[in-house]
């Protein structure tokens, strides 16, 4: 791991526990699991993960919105 940093984010305990559990089942630390998950995200044409919702109004001026 190059240039490791501590994450200062607050997340729900349920999601933290889920990631920790998935990492444990994968025989990995939570940090290694997170690294692998980020490195393998499938990105769309916007350059964001495919599961992030599209903003239907993206590119429209406020006067053009319904």
N, CA, C and O atoms as a GROMACS GRO file, in nm:
protein
  264
    1UNK      N    1   0.085  -0.117   0.000
    1UNK     CA    2   0.000   0.000   0.000
    1UNK      C    3   0.090   0.123   0.000
    1UNK      O    4   0.180   0.137   0.083
    2UNK      N    5   0.064   0.210  -0.092
    2UNK     CA    6   0.145   0.331  -0.106
    2UNK      C    7   0.076   0.449  -0.040
    2UNK      O    8  -0.043   0.472  -0.065
    3UNK      N    9   0.147   0.523   0.042
    3UNK     CA   10   0.098   0.644   0.107
    3UNK      C   11  -0.036   0.622   0.180
    3UNK      O   12  -0.135   0.686   0.146
    4UNK      N   13  -0.040   0.532   0.278
    4UNK     CA   14  -0.165   0.505   0.349
    4UNK      C   15  -0.211   0.626   0.432
    4UNK      O   16  -0.130   0.698   0.489
    5UNK      N   17  -0.342   0.645   0.437
    5UNK     CA   18  -0.402   0.751   0.517
    5UNK      C   19  -0.520   0.694   0.594
    5UNK      O   20  -0.584   0.599   0.549
    6UNK      N   21  -0.548   0.753   0.708
    6UNK     CA   22  -0.666   0.712   0.785
    6UNK      C   23  -0.787   0.788   0.731
    6UNK      O   24  -0.780   0.908   0.704
    7UNK      N   25  -0.897   0.717   0.715
    7UNK     CA   26  -1.020   0.780   0.667
    7UNK      C   27  -1.093   0.841   0.785
    7UNK      O   28  -1.112   0.776   0.888
    8UNK      N   29  -1.132   0.965   0.771
    8UNK     CA   30  -1.202   1.033   0.879
    8UNK      C   31  -1.350   1.045   0.856
    8UNK      O   32  -1.413   1.139   0.905
    9UNK      N   33  -1.408   0.952   0.782
    9UNK     CA   34  -1.550   0.958   0.749
    9UNK      C   35  -1.632   0.893   0.859
    9UNK      O   36  -1.586   0.802   0.928
   10UNK      N   37  -1.754   0.941   0.874
   10UNK     CA   38  -1.850   0.876   0.962
   10UNK      C   39  -1.950   0.802   0.874
   10UNK      O   40  -2.009   0.859   0.782
   11UNK      N   41  -1.969   0.676   0.904
   11UNK     CA   42  -2.065   0.593   0.829
   11UNK      C   43  -2.155   0.524   0.932
   11UNK      O   44  -2.122   0.517   1.050
   12UNK      N   45  -2.266   0.472   0.885
   12UNK     CA   46  -2.355   0.402   0.977
   12UNK      C   47  -2.285   0.275   1.027
   12UNK      O   48  -2.207   0.212   0.956
   13UNK      N   49  -2.314   0.241   1.150
   13UNK     CA   50  -2.251   0.121   1.207
   13UNK      C   51  -2.293  -0.004   1.130
   13UNK      O   52  -2.216  -0.099   1.119
   14UNK      N   53  -2.416  -0.004   1.078
   14UNK     CA   54  -2.463  -0.120   1.002
   14UNK      C   55  -2.380  -0.140   0.875
   14UNK      O   56  -2.343  -0.252   0.842
   15UNK      N   57  -2.350  -0.031   0.804
   15UNK     CA   58  -2.268  -0.043   0.683
   15UNK      C   59  -2.124  -0.078   0.716
   15UNK      O   60  -2.061  -0.155   0.643
   16UNK      N   61  -2.071  -0.023   0.824
   16UNK     CA   62  -1.936  -0.060   0.867
   16UNK      C   63  -1.931  -0.208   0.899
   16UNK      O   64  -1.838  -0.278   0.858
   17UNK      N   65  -2.032  -0.256   0.972
   17UNK     CA   66  -2.035  -0.398   1.008
   17UNK      C   67  -2.050  -0.486   0.884
   17UNK      O   68  -1.994  -0.596   0.878
   18UNK      N   69  -2.126  -0.438   0.787
   18UNK     CA   70  -2.144  -0.516   0.664
   18UNK      C   71  -2.012  -0.529   0.589
   18UNK      O   72  -1.976  -0.638   0.544
   19UNK      N   73  -1.940  -0.419   0.575
   19UNK     CA   74  -1.810  -0.424   0.506
   19UNK      C   75  -1.712  -0.511   0.583
   19UNK      O   76  -1.639  -0.590   0.524
   20UNK      N   77  -1.711  -0.496   0.714
   20UNK     CA   78  -1.621  -0.577   0.796
   20UNK      C   79  -1.655  -0.726   0.781
   20UNK      O   80  -1.565  -0.810   0.771
   21UNK      N   81  -1.784  -0.757   0.780
   21UNK     CA   82  -1.826  -0.896   0.762
   21UNK      C   83  -1.790  -0.951   0.625
   21UNK      O   84  -1.745  -1.065   0.614
   22UNK      N   85  -1.811  -0.871   0.521
   22UNK     CA   86  -1.774  -0.914   0.386
   22UNK      C   87  -1.624  -0.936   0.375
   22UNK      O   88  -1.578  -1.031   0.312
   23UNK      N   89  -1.548  -0.847   0.436
   23UNK     CA   90  -1.402  -0.861   0.434
   23UNK      C   91  -1.361  -0.989   0.506
   23UNK      O   92  -1.276  -1.064   0.457
   24UNK      N   93  -1.421  -1.014   0.621
   24UNK     CA   94  -1.388  -1.134   0.699
   24UNK      C   95  -1.418  -1.260   0.618
   24UNK      O   96  -1.337  -1.354   0.615
   25UNK      N   97  -1.536  -1.263   0.550
   25UNK     CA   98  -1.572  -1.379   0.467
   25UNK      C   99  -1.475  -1.396   0.350
   25UNK      O  100  -1.456  -1.507   0.300
   26UNK      N  101  -1.414  -1.285   0.308
   26UNK     CA  102  -1.319  -1.287   0.196
   26UNK      C  103  -1.176  -1.312   0.244
   26UNK      O  104  -1.082  -1.312   0.164
   27UNK      N  105  -1.160  -1.332   0.375
   27UNK     CA  106  -1.028  -1.354   0.437
   27UNK      C  107  -0.936  -1.235   0.413
   27UNK      O  108  -0.818  -1.251   0.380
   28UNK      N  109  -0.993  -1.114   0.430
   28UNK     CA  110  -0.918  -0.991   0.411
   28UNK      C  111  -0.947  -0.897   0.528
   28UNK      O  112  -1.046  -0.912   0.599
   29UNK      N  113  -0.858  -0.801   0.545
   29UNK     CA  114  -0.888  -0.694   0.640
   29UNK      C  115  -0.990  -0.601   0.575
   29UNK      O  116  -1.007  -0.602   0.453
   30UNK      N  117  -1.058  -0.521   0.655
   30UNK     CA  118  -1.154  -0.425   0.601
   30UNK      C  119  -1.082  -0.326   0.510
   30UNK      O  120  -1.138  -0.286   0.407
   31UNK      N  121  -0.962  -0.286   0.545
   31UNK     CA  122  -0.887  -0.191   0.463
   31UNK      C  123  -0.850  -0.252   0.327
   31UNK      O  124  -0.865  -0.186   0.224
   32UNK      N  125  -0.804  -0.377   0.327
   32UNK     CA  126  -0.770  -0.443   0.201
   32UNK      C  127  -0.895  -0.463   0.116
   32UNK      O  128  -0.890  -0.449  -0.007
   33UNK      N  129  -1.006  -0.497   0.180
   33UNK     CA  130  -1.132  -0.515   0.109
   33UNK      C  131  -1.174  -0.384   0.044
   33UNK      O  132  -1.214  -0.383  -0.073
   34UNK      N  133  -1.166  -0.273   0.118
   34UNK     CA  134  -1.202  -0.142   0.065
   34UNK      C  135  -1.114  -0.107  -0.056
   34UNK      O  136  -1.164  -0.062  -0.158
   35UNK      N  137  -0.982  -0.128  -0.043
   35UNK     CA  138  -0.890  -0.100  -0.153
   35UNK      C  139  -0.928  -0.178  -0.278
   35UNK      O  140  -0.934  -0.121  -0.387
   36UNK      N  141  -0.954  -0.307  -0.262
   36UNK     CA  142  -0.989  -0.392  -0.376
   36UNK      C  143  -1.123  -0.350  -0.437
   36UNK      O  144  -1.139  -0.351  -0.559
   37UNK      N  145  -1.218  -0.314  -0.351
   37UNK     CA  146  -1.349  -0.271  -0.399
   37UNK      C  147  -1.336  -0.144  -0.483
   37UNK      O  148  -1.394  -0.135  -0.592
   38UNK      N  149  -1.260  -0.047  -0.435
   38UNK     CA  150  -1.242   0.079  -0.509
   38UNK      C  151  -1.168   0.056  -0.640
   38UNK      O  152  -1.204   0.114  -0.742
   39UNK      N  153  -1.066  -0.029  -0.638
   39UNK     CA  154  -0.988  -0.056  -0.758
   39UNK      C  155  -1.068  -0.129  -0.865
   39UNK      O  156  -1.029  -0.129  -0.982
   40UNK      N  157  -1.178  -0.192  -0.827
   40UNK     CA  158  -1.256  -0.271  -0.923
   40UNK      C  159  -1.395  -0.215  -0.952
   40UNK      O  160  -1.480  -0.287  -1.005
   41UNK      N  161  -1.419  -0.089  -0.919
   41UNK     CA  162  -1.547  -0.027  -0.950
   41UNK      C  163  -1.566  -0.018  -1.101
   41UNK      O  164  -1.476   0.022  -1.173
   42UNK      N  165  -1.684  -0.056  -1.147
   42UNK     CA  166  -1.718  -0.042  -1.288
   42UNK      C  167  -1.775   0.098  -1.308
   42UNK      O  168  -1.876   0.134  -1.249
   43UNK      N  169  -1.707   0.178  -1.391
   43UNK     CA  170  -1.748   0.316  -1.413
   43UNK      C  171  -1.823   0.331  -1.544
   43UNK      O  172  -1.797   0.259  -1.641
   44UNK      N  173  -1.917   0.425  -1.546
   44UNK     CA  174  -1.992   0.451  -1.669
   44UNK      C  175  -1.926   0.564  -1.747
   44UNK      O  176  -1.815   0.606  -1.716
   45UNK      N  177  -1.996   0.613  -1.849
   45UNK     CA  178  -1.941   0.718  -1.936
   45UNK      C  179  -1.917   0.849  -1.862
   45UNK      O  180  -1.842   0.934  -1.909
   46UNK      N  181  -1.980   0.865  -1.745
   46UNK     CA  182  -1.959   0.986  -1.664
   46UNK      C  183  -1.834   0.975  -1.578
   46UNK      O  184  -1.787   1.074  -1.522
   47UNK      N  185  -1.780   0.853  -1.568
   47UNK     CA  186  -1.664   0.830  -1.484
   47UNK      C  187  -1.701   0.806  -1.338
   47UNK      O  188  -1.617   0.822  -1.250
   48UNK      N  189  -1.826   0.768  -1.312
   48UNK     CA  190  -1.873   0.736  -1.177
   48UNK      C  191  -1.926   0.593  -1.177
   48UNK      O  192  -1.958   0.540  -1.283
   49UNK      N  193  -1.938   0.531  -1.059
   49UNK     CA  194  -1.989   0.394  -1.056
   49UNK      C  195  -2.124   0.382  -1.125
   49UNK      O  196  -2.207   0.472  -1.118
   50UNK      N  197  -2.144   0.269  -1.192
   50UNK     CA  198  -2.265   0.245  -1.269
   50UNK      C  199  -2.391   0.253  -1.185
   50UNK      O  200  -2.497   0.286  -1.239
   51UNK      N  201  -2.383   0.225  -1.057
   51UNK     CA  202  -2.501   0.223  -0.972
   51UNK      C  203  -2.540   0.360  -0.917
   51UNK      O  204  -2.641   0.372  -0.848
   52UNK      N  205  -2.461   0.465  -0.948
   52UNK     CA  206  -2.497   0.600  -0.905
   52UNK      C  207  -2.606   0.652  -0.999
   52UNK      O  208  -2.588   0.650  -1.121
   53UNK      N  209  -2.717   0.700  -0.944
   53UNK     CA  210  -2.827   0.746  -1.030
   53UNK      C  211  -2.784   0.861  -1.122
   53UNK      O  212  -2.700   0.944  -1.086
   54UNK      N  213  -2.845   0.863  -1.240
   54UNK     CA  214  -2.823   0.972  -1.334
   54UNK      C  215  -2.907   1.091  -1.292
   54UNK      O  216  -3.020   1.075  -1.247
   55UNK      N  217  -2.851   1.210  -1.307
   55UNK     CA  218  -2.928   1.332  -1.284
   55UNK      C  219  -2.997   1.363  -1.416
   55UNK      O  220  -2.933   1.408  -1.512
   56UNK      N  221  -3.127   1.341  -1.421
   56UNK     CA  222  -3.203   1.359  -1.544
   56UNK      C  223  -3.196   1.503  -1.596
   56UNK      O  224  -3.212   1.526  -1.716
   57UNK      N  225  -3.173   1.599  -1.507
   57UNK     CA  226  -3.169   1.739  -1.546
   57UNK      C  227  -3.028   1.788  -1.578
   57UNK      O  228  -3.010   1.906  -1.605
   58UNK      N  229  -2.929   1.700  -1.576
   58UNK     CA  230  -2.791   1.739  -1.601
   58UNK      C  231  -2.777   1.805  -1.737
   58UNK      O  232  -2.823   1.750  -1.838
   59UNK      N  233  -2.715   1.920  -1.741
   59UNK     CA  234  -2.693   1.991  -1.865
   59UNK      C  235  -2.805   2.086  -1.901
   59UNK      O  236  -2.794   2.158  -2.001
   60UNK      N  237  -2.912   2.089  -1.822
   60UNK     CA  238  -3.023   2.181  -1.850
   60UNK      C  239  -3.010   2.305  -1.763
   60UNK      O  240  -2.970   2.297  -1.646
   61UNK      N  241  -3.043   2.416  -1.819
   61UNK     CA  242  -3.049   2.539  -1.742
   61UNK      C  243  -3.175   2.539  -1.658
   61UNK      O  244  -3.272   2.472  -1.694
   62UNK      N  245  -3.177   2.611  -1.547
   62UNK     CA  246  -3.298   2.612  -1.463
   62UNK      C  247  -3.424   2.654  -1.537
   62UNK      O  248  -3.533   2.609  -1.503
   63UNK      N  249  -3.410   2.740  -1.637
   63UNK     CA  250  -3.528   2.784  -1.712
   63UNK      C  251  -3.583   2.676  -1.803
   63UNK      O  252  -3.698   2.684  -1.846
   64UNK      N  253  -3.500   2.574  -1.834
   64UNK     CA  254  -3.543   2.465  -1.922
   64UNK      C  255  -3.607   2.350  -1.846
   64UNK      O  256  -3.667   2.262  -1.908
   65UNK      N  257  -3.596   2.351  -1.713
   65UNK     CA  258  -3.650   2.242  -1.634
   65UNK      C  259  -3.801   2.256  -1.620
   65UNK      O  260  -3.852   2.367  -1.611
   66UNK      N  261  -3.871   2.144  -1.619
   66UNK     CA  262  -4.018   2.151  -1.605
   66UNK      C  263  -4.060   2.207  -1.470
   66UNK      O  264  -4.179   2.219  -1.443
   0.00000   0.00000   0.00000
